[in-house]
Amino acid sequence: MKYKMPVILLGLGVAAVLLVLGGLSLRGRGIRMAAEHRVQALLEHRRTLESQAGTSVVFLHHSVGHNLIRQGMVREKLTGAGLQFWDHDYNYEGLIRPDGTRAGYSYGIPDDNTDPNGLVKLFSQRVYDWPVNALSGLMQHQVILFKSCYPASNITSDEQLEQYRAWYLGMRDMMDRHLDHLFIVVTSPPLNPSETTPEAAARAREFANWLQSDSFLQGHPNVRTIDLFGLLSEGDATSPTANMLRAEYRTGDDSHPNEQANQEVGPVFADLILEAVQSYWTAWDTIPSGVGSRLTSAN
C-alpha cells in the first residue's frame, strides 16, 4: 500500500516532535543518526510490516542471540514455517530483516541496555501507533521476544533477585494492556563457571524457574516464557558447576555459548517459538490464512 503525501508529512512531523519523548539522550552526530533511523522506520518499516498479515516476529537480543540465530538456523526454521522473523541486535547493528539483511536502522533501544534495568525502562515507554520510540517500534510486530544477556545471570544477592521479580512484574503489566500481541520472555543465558559463584548461579536458576511458573504466567494469556537458561546450563544439582554454562557448551572462560551449543540449542529454541505462537493463535482464533498448516508441519 502506498502512503499519500499528507500521511508521510504527518509521520515525519510526529517523528520530529516525539524524538524527545522517545527518551533520546544522544547529541550531535548521534541525534542526527537517531532521527534518520526514526524516519526510515516510519516510511519503510511500517509499510513493510503492514504486508505481513500478523506473522511478524521480532527478537530483541545482543551477542548470544546473534550467534544462536545464525549458527542455530533459527531464522531458516521460522521462515520455513511461514513467520516473518526480524531480530534486533545492538543499536549499531540495528534491525535485521527476515531475509537476513540489515535494515539500516535501529529502534533506538534506550542506552542500548537489555539488562533487566534497561528492559524495564524500555517497557515504560509510551506506545504509539507509529514507531517513534523503541517500544513502539517493537510493537509494530505481533510477536515480541526479548532477553537479557548473560551478565544478568550474575544475581549476587536475594535483594537483587527480588528487584528482578519486581521489574518483570512491572513489564508484565504493560503486556496485559496489549492482548493483541504475544510477548515471549527468554530467560538469560547462564554464566561460565569462571564468571560466577554457586550462590549466584542458584539464584539465576531460581529466577528462570519463576519466569516459567504460574506465579508469573497464570492469567496472562499473551505472555509465554522460553527457558534458554535451562537449555544451556548444567542441570545436575550435584555438580560443582550446577546452573552454570555446560562444559560442552563453553570455550575457555568465555560465557558466550560456543558453536556446538548454538547448533544443538538453536533448532529447539525455534521449535519453542513456533509452539508459543501456535498456542497463542489457537487460543485467540487468529491464525493467519495459509500459515497454520506450515506451523504444524514445521513442528
N, C-alpha and C positions, 0 to 999 in steps of 0.2 A: 504494500500500500504506500503511495506517495503522499508526503505531507505537503499541504498547501503552505504558501509563504507566510501567512499570518500565524499559523501554528508554529512554524520554525522560529519566527521572530519572538513569539511569546516564550518559547522554550529557552531561547538564548537570553531573553530578559530575566526569566526566572533563574537561570543558571548564574547570571551575574549577581543578582540580588542575594541569592542563597549561598554563595561561596562562603560568606562569613558564617551563616547559620550552620553550614556543614562542618564547622569546627576547624577550619584550616588555620594552621599556625605558621605556615611557611612564609618566606619573604623573598623578594627579588625573583630570581630565576625559578625558584621552587613554586611560588604562587602562580607564575605565568604557566608553568607546566601543569599545575593542578587545574587551572582554568581551561587549558586546552583539553585536558582529559575529560572534564565535565562536558564540554561542548561535543566532543566525539561521542561520549556516552549518550548524550541527548539525541544527536542526529543519526548516529549509526546503530547503536546498540539497541535502543528501544524498538526501532523499526525491525531489526533482525529478530528480536525475541517475540514480537507480535506474530511472526510467521511460524512459531514453533509449537503452537497449539497445546500449551500446558505440559510439554515434555521436557522443558529446560531445567537442568540441574546445575548448580554451582557448588564448588567445594573450595572453601577458604582454608588455606594451609600455608606452611613455609617449607623448609627443605625436606623434611621427612615425607610430606605429602607429594612433593615434586618427584622424588625418587620412586615412591610407591606407584604413582600413576604411570610413569614411563617404563620402569623395569618390570612392573607387575601387570602390564597390559590392561589397566583399569579402563582407560578411555575406549579401547577397542571393544571390550566386552559390553560396556554400557551402550556404545553406539550401535553395536550389533543387535541390541535388544530394543532399539527404537528411541532411546533417550538422546537428548542433546546435552552432552556433558561439557560444561565450562569449568575451568578452575582458575583460582586467583592466588597467585604467589605473593612474594614481597611486592611492595608498591612499584619498585623499579623494574620488576619483571612484568607486573601487571596481569591482565586478564588473558587467558588462553582460550581460543575458540574450540568448538567441538572437533574441528579438523586438525587440531594440534598447533595451529599457527598463532602467533601473538596478535592480539587485537590492537596493540599500540597505545593502550591507555589502561589506567587502573581505576578502581573505585575510590582510591584515597583513604585506605584504612587508617583511622586515627593513630598517629605516632608509629605506624607500621607495626602495631603491637597486637599479637594474637594470644598473648598470655591471658589468664583469666581476668586480670585487672584491665587489660586492653579490650577484651571481648565485652565486658560489662559497659565500658564506655561506648563501644560501637553500638550495642543493643539499646543504649539510652538515647540514641539519636531519634529525631522525629522522622516518621515515614511519610514521604511524598509520592505522588503518582509517577513523577519523573525522577531519574537517577541523579539527583542534585547533591546527594551526600552518599557516604559509603553504604549505610544500611539500606537506603532507598535503591541503590544500585543492586545490592544482593536481592532485594525484594522484587526485582524485575523477573527473577526466576521463580518457578513454582516450588522447587525443592532446593533447600539450602542446607549444605553440610558445613560444619566448621569444627576446628580443633585447635588446641594449643600445641606447641611443640614440646619436646622432652624436658626442657628446663622446668616446666610447670609440674613435673612429677617429683621435684625436689621439695616435698612438703615437710618442713623441718619442725613443725610444732602442731599440736592439736588446735591451737588458735588459728593457725593458717588454714587448716583443714575446714574448720567451721566458717572461715571467711569465704573459702571457695564455695561451700554449700550455699551461703547467703547470696553470693554473686550469681550463681546459676539459677537460684530460685527467682531472683530479680529478672534475669533474662527470660525465664520461662513465663513470667507474667506478660512480657511483650509478645511471646509466641501465642499465648492464649487469646490475644486480641486479633490474631490473623489466622483464623482456622482454614482459610483458603490456601495456605502454604503448609508444606511439610518441612519441619526442622529436624535435622539429624545431628545429634551431638556425637562427636567422635572423641573417645577418651584419648588422653595424651599418651604418647609412647613412653615406655619405661626407660630408665637411665642405665648406662653402663655401670657395672659394679665399682669402677674407679671413680665415679662421679656422684655416688650416693651412699647412704647408710642403710642397714636393715630396717631401722625405725622409719626413715623417710620413705623407703620403698613400700613398707607395710601400709603407711598412710595413703600412698598413691593408689595401692590396690583397694583400700577401703573407699576412697573417693570414686574410683572407677566402678566399684560394686554399687555404690549409692546411686550413681547416674543411671544404672540399669534397673534399679529397684522400683517397686510400686510406690515408694515414698516420693520418687521424683516423677515417674511416668503415669501412674494411675490417674484417670480422669482428665488426661491431656492427650486427646486422640490424634493431634497433629505433631506430636513430639516422639521421636524414636532415639535410641542410643545404639551405636556400634562400638564394641569394645576392642579397639585397636590395641590398647594396653594388654589385654588378655591374650591377643593373638601373638604378641611379640615377647611376652615376659616368661620367665621361668615359673612354672606352675607348681613345682614340688615344694611344699611348705617346709620340708626338712632340709632343703638345700641352703647352703650359706649365701647363695645368690637368688634366693626366692624373691619374686616380684621385681627382678631386675632383667635387663635385656638378656635373652637366652644366649648361651655360649656360641651356638652355631650361627647366630644372627649378628654377631659383633666382630669387629676388626680392631684389634688393639684396644685403646682406651676411648675410642670414638663412640658416642651414643647414637649416631646415625645407624639405623639398621642396614646391614650390608645387602649386596645384590641377591644373595640366596634368600634372605628374609623377604625382600620385595617380590621376588619371583614366586615364592610359596604363599605369601600372605595376600598379594595383590588380587588374584582371582577370587579368593574367599571374601575379601573386602568388597569387591564388585558384586558378588552374589548377595551379600548382606544389604547393599544399597538397593538392588533390584527387589529383594524381599520386602524391604521397608516401603519402597514406592508402590509396589503392587498391593500390599495390605492397606495402605492409605487410600489408594484409588478405589479399591474394592469396598472399603468401609464407607466411602463417600459417594460411591457410584459415579465416579468421574473419569473412568479410563478413557483416554483419547482414542478416537476411532482408528483402527488398524494397528494399535500398539499392543493391546492385551495379549494376542497370540504370540507375539515376538518376545514379550517378557516371559511368558510361560515356557517357551522353547529354550530361552536362554538359561533358565533355571534348571 
